[in-house]
């Protein structure tokens, strides 16, 4: 009997290992990729990340089935630079994509509200150059069917839109950073890259249906699908049903709109905005539609799913619809609320499930990570001096470190939300911010002070000096463009 049990155990182990290696071999061949990018979603805007007001069951379930990153960062506190960093794997300071495309340039700032500011903002490149070998082009060259839906905002002219940057199909991607034409979030959209739907159709659900249809039609071939929501960017618009739901929930929870005077704006401290909550739930419903298409087509175990936001939540301007507490400030600021965002990576049966990682990662890391996970290293042409680091090892149960000592941010512009031109270095838990207006520094230890309330630049002067010199050398090494003092002559 003992021998029989041992024999059966060995057979079971052999079959398990055979199945594992067979799955791994298939995975190494060509796994699918679904990248979901949300616009302006804050670090605390999901149930899985602590929100008690917004309801996000589909995304929460994705987090339970994958790895949740608590220290994930965008390359910029505004959208276009982060989007470019995902596509190129490079710091925006290198490619000169340092502001949202359409922001004032040095030669026209006089016609903009920044004309009254002490500095002239740095020049930036308003197009992601065609010479860049994008993440989409890498997958396209590897034989993948590539698909884009939603917000692009990486080129002023059509020659720089998704079809020219590695995507076979483009639904809705153009120069716009928000749904500002037609009926905006509701059809008719008057979007040059997307047909209008039935009157009253809601944009996030339409983009999800387009993505799901693409998956249905390409389930037999490897695909790289990039669902880039316009949600939850302004204008703040949701359905009457969802708004009413959250007005009732707000009253039941006895919530009120609360703000604290901070910086030049009022900073929201409560998540209580019913319309914004409706937008978050609609976005979550849209994610559910796409995940359901993967499940129905039996593709979950061979699809890498990434969920991310392009910058922090909007908390200090334009209606201040959300709160990022305990983080400081929000979109447009170099404080944590502007650059720390939710990140979830899921890949059924291939990576850890229900794991939470505190390792700092940044948006450039997706490029080398997906190249490695998809097994494209041998055919990858390269994109020259990529700044991202593969975080593939973090996705296992074993590894909890990557070979990076520091991260940087460079935002030499005035943010529409009140932020000032600055640059940042973060090494371990230490974060130094340099502000160009008054050449001032602030130093924080994020382990002890995640809200960045206790400036240690005077107490830890040696640490501040060390980090400031390192930041200065990095800026010089990347040929970063700087804001300029106005000519007073």
N, C-alpha and C positions, 0 to 999 in steps of 0.2 A: 504493500500500500504506500509506504514512504517513497519507494522508487517511482511509483506511478505519479505521485504528487509532484516529485522533483521533475519528472519528465514533462508533465503538463505545465509546470512553472517555466521550464526552459522553453517550451514551445510558445507559451504566451509571451515571454520576453522577446523571443526571436520575431514573432509576428508584430509585436509593438515596435521593435527597433526597425523592422522592415518597413512598417507603415510610416514611421517617423522619417526614415531616410528617403522613402519614396516621396513624401510630402515636401521634404527639404529640397529634393532634386527638382520637383515641379516648381517650387518656389524660386530656386536659383535660376530656373529657365526664364520665366517672365511673370512675376506677380503683377496684378493690377494696382493702380494708385488712385485714390480718391482724396483730393485735397480740398477741404472746406475752409474758406476764409471769410470771416465776418468783419464788417466794417464798424469800428468804434465800439466794439463790445468790451466792457470793462472786466477787470480781473475778478471782481466779486459778483458778476452778473449771472452766474449759473448756480443751480442748486448744488451741483457737485463741488462748487467753490465757495459755498456758504450762503448764497442768497435764500432768504425765507419768503420773499415777496414774488419774485419772478419764478415761473414754472417751466422747467426744461427737462422733462422726463426722458426724451430721446437722447439728448446729449449726456445726461447723467448716466444713462445705461451704457453709453459708449465709454464713459470714464470707468465704469465698473468692469468693463471687458477689456480694458487696456491700461496704459500708463498715463497718469495724470502728473503734469509738471507744475509745481508751485512757484518755481523761479524761472519762468519763461519770459523772454524779452523780445520786443520788436527793435529793429535797428533805428527807429526814429519815433518821435511822439506824434507824427502825422503820417498819412496813408501812403502816398506815392513812393517815398524812400524805402519804406518797409516792403512794399510790393516789388520794387526793383531788386531789393536785397534777396528776396526769395527766388526770383528768377535768375539772378546772376551769381549768388553766393558771395557777394562782395559788400564791403562797407559802403554806404552811400557817399562818404567823403571821397572815396576813390573814383567813383563813377560820376560824381558831382550831381547826384540826385538827392539833394539835401532838403528840399522843400516839396510841398504838394504842387503838382504840375498845374500852373495857372496862377500861382502866388506872384506877388510883385517882384520884378527884377530891379537891379540897381538903377537902370536907366528910366524906369517908369514909376519908381516909388513915390515921386512927388504927387502923383495922381491917386495915391492910396493913403489909407489912414496912417501908415508908417512914416509919412512925411514929417510928422511932428516928433518922431523918436530921435534920440541922440545919435544913433548909428544908421548907416546905410546897409541893408541886408546884403549878404554875399550873393554873387551870381550863381545860378544853378542851371543844370541841363534839363530842359522840359521834355525830353524824349529819351526813352531807353533805346540806345543806339543799336542798329541792326547788326553791328559787328560783334555784339555780345552773344556768346553761345549760351542760350537760355536753357533752363531746366527742361522746358517743354521740347526744345530742339534736340536735347540729348535723348529723350524718350522717343521722339519721332524718328530719329536716326536709328534707334534700336528696334524699330518695327512696330512701335505702339501706335494705336489710333488715339489722337489727342483731341481733347474737347475743352472748350472754355465757355462758361456762362456767367454773366453778371458784370460787375464793375471791373474795368481795366485800369483807366486813369494813368497810363504809362506812355502817352504820346499825344501831342496836340493834333498831328495830322494822321490820316488813315494809313499812311505807309508804315506807321509804327504800331499799328493795332495787332491783336492776337494772331491773325492769319499770317502776318509777316514775322512772327516771333516763335513759331513752332507749333501752332495749333491748326489742325485740319478744319475744325468747326468752331465758330464763334457766334454765340447767342447773346447779344446785348452789350458786348464790350466795345467801348469807344473812348473818347477823350473826357467824358463827363465823370466827375467824382461823386455825383449824387443824381438821383432821378429828378431832374429839374425841368424836363419837357413834358408836354401833354398833361395828363392828370397825375403825373409823378408816380406814386406807388400803386396807382390803380390804372387799369387800361381805360382809354387809349394812352399808350406810353409815348408815342411818337419818337421811338428809339430807332436810329438809322440802321441798327444791326439786329433788330428783333421786330417781327410783325406784331401788330396790336392783337390782343386777345378779345374775348367777349367783354363788353362794357362792365366795369366793376371788378374784373379779375385782379387779384392781389399779387404784386410782383414777386415776393419771395416764393410763393407757391408755384408760380409760373416757371421760375428758374429751376425749381426742384423737379417739376414735371419734365422739363426739357432734359435735365440731367438723367433722370430715371429712364426716359425714352432712349437716350444715348446708350445707357448701360444695357437695356433690353436688346437693342439692335446690335450690340457689339460684344455680347456675353461670350462668344466663342473665340474672341481675339483679345490679346492684351491691350489694355487701355490706360491712358493717363487722363483723368477727368478733373478739372479744376472748377469747382463751384464757388464763385466769388460774389457773395451777397452784397447788394447795396445796403441792406439792413445791417445795423440799426442806425445808420447815418440819418441826419436830418434831411428833409422835413419830417417831423414827427407825425406819422399817419398810421393808423391801424383800422381794423374793422369795428363797426359799432358794437358788435357782439363781444369782442375782446375788451374793448374799452369799458363797457358796462360791467363785465366780469371783474375787472380789476378795480373799478370804482367801488364795487360792493366789497371786494376783498380788503381794500384799503380801509373802508369804514369798519369792517369786522375786526381788523387788526388794530384799529384806533391809530392809524398812521397819519402823520401830517408832514407837509413840506418843511424841512428844516435846513437852514444854511448857516455857515459861519463866515464872518468877514475875513477874507484871506487874500493876500496879494492885491490885485486891482479889481477882483471880482468876488462874487458870492459863491462859496464852495458848498455844493449840496452834501448833506450828511445823512440823508435818509433815502432809501429806495422806496418811493411811494408814488411815482409818476405812472398813472394808469395807461396812458397812450404808449409810453415807452415799454411798459410791461407787456402790453399787447403785441408790440413789435418783436420783443424777445420771444414770446411764446409762438408767434407765427413763424419766426425763423426756426425755432425748434421743431415745429410741425413739418416744416420744409425739409429739415435734416432727416426727420423720420421717414418721409416719402422716399428719399434716396437710399437710406439704409434698408428700407423694406425691399427696394428693387434688388439690392445686393443679395438679400436673404432669399427672395423668391427665385433668383437665378442661381442659387447655390454658389455664390461667389465670395461669401464672407471670409472663408478660410484661405482665399488666395487674393485678398485685397487689403492693401495697406491704407488705413484711413487716418488722415491728419485733420484735426480741428484746431483752428487758431484765429486770432484777431489781429488786425493790422496796426492798432495802437490802443492806448488806454481809453477808458470810458469818458464820455463828455460830462464833466461835472462842474465846470467853472464858467460856462458861457453858452450861448445859443439855446437857452431854455434850461440848461443844466439838468438834463433828465435823469441822471443816475449818480450814485455815490460809489466811490472806490475805497472807502474806508475799510481797513485801517491805513491804506496807502494815502499818500499826500497828493493832492491836486488831481489832474487828469490829462486828457488829450491836449496836446500843444505845449506840455510842460515836461521838463527833464527830470522831475521828481518821479518816484515809483509809479504813481497813478497814471502817468503818461506813457510809460514804456513797459510796465509789467502786465502781462495778459494771460488768459487761460490757454493752456495747450494740452491736448489729449492726442495720443497716438494709439491706435488699436489695430491688431492683426491677429485674428482668431487662431488660437492654437500655435502661433509662431513666436509670440512675445509674451511677456508677463501680463497677467490679468489682475486688475485691482491694485496695481502698484502705484505708489506715490513717490515721486522723486523730487529732491530739493536741489539737485545739481543745476546751476545756472546754465541755460541754453539761450540761443539767440536766433533770429530769423534766417541768417545766412547758413545756419547749420542744416537746414532742410535739403539743400542742394547735394552736399556730399553724402548725407545720410540716405537719401532715396537712391542715389547712384549705387551705394553699397548694398542696401537691402534688396534692390532689384537685380543685383549681380551684373551691373553694367560697367564695372571697373575696366574690364579688358577691352571693351569697345568704345569707352568714353574718350572723346577727343580732347577734353579739358577746356577750361575757361580762363586759364591764366591767373595765377595769384589769388586763388579763392581764399576767403577769410573764414569761411565756415569750417566747422569740425564735425565729423560724423559722430552722432550720438547713438549709433546702433547698439553699442555695448550696454548702454543704460536701459535699453528695452528688454534686457534679460533679467533674471532674478539675481545674477551674480555680481554684475559690475555696478559700481557707484562712483565712477570718476571718469574724467576725460582730460586729455592733455592740453589744457588751456589755462593760462595764469590770469588773464585779465580780459575785460571787454571794454569797448569804447562807444561813445555816441558823439555826434557832431551836428548841432542844429544852429547854424549861424544866421537865424532868422527870428522875426517876431511872429509868434503864433497868434492866430485869430482868437484863440481862447485866453490870451494874456501872457503866455510864456515869453521869456526874453532870450536873446541869442546866448548860446552857451555850449560847452563841451564837457564830457564826462569820462572819467575812468573808474572802473569798478574792479577791484582786485580782492579776492576772497570776500570778506564781508564789508570791506571798506569801499566807500563811494565818495569820490571828490567831484564837485561841480565847479566849473570855472565860468563866471559870467563876464561877458565882454564889455558891457556898458560901463561898469565901474571897476573892472579887473579884480573882482572879488571872488573868493573861493568859499565853499561850504564843504564840510567833511562829516560823513555819517558812518556809523557802524550799523549795518542793516540787521545783523543778528540781534542786537540789543535794542534797536530803534527802527523798526520797519516803517514807521510813520514819518521818519526824517524830521523830527522836532528838536533834536539836540545837536546843534552844530559843534563839532569837536575840533575845528580847524585851529583854534588857539591852544587848546589843551594838548592835542596830539600834533604839535607843530612839525616835528620831524617826519611823521608819517605823511602829513599834508605836503611838505616840501618834496618828499620822495615821489609821491603820486603826481604832483603838479609837473615835475620835471619829466616824468615818464609820459604824461599826457602831451606835453609840449613836443617831445621827440616823436611821438606817434603822429601828431598833426603835421609835423614837418615831413615825416617819412611818407605820408599819403598825399602830400601836396594839397592839403585841405585849403579850400577858399575861406577867407575870413571876412566878417563884417568890417566896414570901414567907418572911420570918424568922418563927420561931415566937414567939408571945407568951409570954414567960417570967414574966409577972405571975400 
